[in-house]
Amino acid sequence: MPPINESFALLSERFMLVAGIAYAVAFVAFAWDLMTYSKTTRKVAATSAAASGQVVRDRQLAGVGAAILGVGPADIAERPSSKRHDGAPADGVTAGDSMRYAGPRRAVARVAVALTLLAVAANGAGVLFRGLAAGRVPWGNMYEFCTTGGFLVSAVFLVVLIRRDLRFLGVFVTGLSLLMLAAASVSFWTPAGHLVPALQSYWLVIHVSIAVLSSALFTLTFAMSVLQLIQSRREGAIAGGRDDRLPFMRLVPTALSLENMSYRINGIAFVGWTLTLMFGSIWAEKAWGRFWGWDTKEVWTFVIWVVFAGYLHARATRGWTGTRAAWLSIVGYLCVVFNFTIVNVYFSGLHSYAGVGS
């Protein structure tokens, strides 16, 4: 085996540090954008309320004038209502369900996206140099799985941003990527090294790469499901005549639109997880002489598959929509997190490589 390139390993860690800082600043920028928009919408709402009150007063005066002059109220022109300039749809409650870019430019959001792009570039460089340092694909342990996962979550987010305005997910995405890098550096750090014999196979590239990508997609749908629950409760409150306590959620589409988008992405991720399970079984037969051995990691990988299969089936055929579908999607993602953290660290088995196996 070639020796470990310590210079590349050190360079990888430096890039990871830069990525972590950039993710943190991007997270603050996305949060700032939401707060700025929230203040703007409150001002617009107050202006609209004042304008509506003026229209009511004008109508009342029109009625008095009509009685004095002996003409109909329709003959007296009303004051035109104020137009919205915040890019919100006519109802002023949610963003457009198409998730297309519309409304005024949000400078802070554009800066946040640029910072996320910088973070992804640094994160990707860190992953690349980690692989070059070890002379192999860089996802052979939990540290490498985390750093690659953080990269893919934000990279997929940026790719989708080309066609759809999902900047409302920016706080979640950058926050989760930052959390992954922090966990990798603090809890799962492992020096660059060679793989144990069981992992020295081309199946590592196939099996783990699909698992990481599927987990990244599940992370996006987790964020959407959380926002779906918040938006659903907010829509119900507004429909009941209560005040809008979360005006920044006007940047977010309706709960139904979030649910539909989450359902489609979960469908793609589920196909990837199915391939993960299948290729893992084939790799197990090559490495240990059996396709299935009820190892803890194998069991939990199957549990995740069952949960998301149940989610897709229940929503498609049993009418499980709304909050029930969102909660089931969230439970599925929590199973993914449990499988990666608790199972890897605290359960022994063939997939436990010195407590840091992926």
Secondary structure, DSSP 8 states (H G I E B T S, - for coil): -----HHHHHHHHHHHHHHHHHHHHHHHHHHHHHHHHHHHHHHHHHHHHHHHHHHHHHHHHHHHHHHHHT--GGGS---------SS--TTSSS--TT----SS--HHHHHHHHHHHHHHHHHHHHHHHHHHHHTS-S-SSHHHHHHHHHHHHHHHHHHHHTTS--GGGHHHHHHHHHHHHHHHHHTS---S----GGG-STHHHHHHHHHHHHHHHHHHHHHHHHHHHHHHHHHHHHHTT---S-GGGGGS--HHHHHHHHHHHHHHHHHHHHHHHHHHHHHHHHHHS-S----HHHHHHHHHHHHHHHHHHHHHHS---THHHHHHHHHHHHHHHHHHTHHHHH--STT-STT---
